[in-house]
Amino acid sequence: MNNKVEKYHKELESNEVKLTALKERNRELEQKIREAETMEIFSLMRINKITKDELVALVLSKKENQGLPSFSDRQADSEADALDHTTEHQTDNYQRTASYDGASDRQEDDIEEDEDDDY
């Protein structure tokens, strides 16, 4: 096999190993984040002497009284934000394309004007 091809295969394999290691590290970090957030919540509960049942009742009452968004509302908002981002990206691409097309239209108009001046 060609040396370049072998070199590319080796690099590809090396990258796959690195990606696997990075993905595993990300899973570990996500787990540590969840654990730290949980410990923070437990710490706040201990400081304020709140039981688990009281916390649940507090969250539910706040959700009902203050109109706090439910999980499904937050998920819908998240999906709407993602859609807005996609739409903005598409609009930016359209505007860039339109400005490019507009530039070529202006050039064609200039050429036609030059031809009209000759007659």
C-alpha positions, 0 to 999 in steps of 0.5 A: 500500500502507498505510504501516504495511504498508510499514514492517513489510516494510522492518523485516522485510527489515532484520532478515533482513539482520541475521540473515544477518550474525549467522549469518555472524559465528557461523560465523566465531567457531566457526571461530576457536574450532576453530582456537584449540583446535587450536593449544592441543592442538598447543602442549601436544603440543610442550611435552610432545614428543608426536608425533601417533602418540603422542597417538593411542596415548595417547588409545586406551590411556586409553579402553581402560584407564580406561573413558573414554566413546567418542563414541557413549557421549557422544552417548547421554549428551547425548541423555539429558540433552536428554530429561531437560531436556524431561521436566523442562520438561514436569513443570514445566508439568504442576505449574503446570497442576495447581496452577492446576486445584487452585486452581479445585477448591478454589474449587468445594469452598468454594462447595459448602461454603457452599451446604451451610451454608445448608441 
